[in-house]
Amino acid sequence: MKKILNKLFIIASLGLIAAGAIFLCASIFDGNETTTPLAIALACILLSNLFNVIRMNMDKK
């Protein structure tokens, strides 16, 4: 069960990092003056880091 959860956390973390990078690029290269893509990128990256912290805490136990 721990191995499956570990793999799922890795997949979710990598997916969120990719989504954060896409939204960050959209924020930088888009001509609009809105900050919504930047906020979404920040949320994706923070959630990815939270998943990594949870995964590392599970590995310690």
PyMOL commands that set and color helices and strands:
alter all, ss='L'
color gray80, all
select helices_A, chain A and resi 2-29+36-60
alter helices_A, ss='H'
color red, helices_A
deselect
rebuild
show_as cartoon
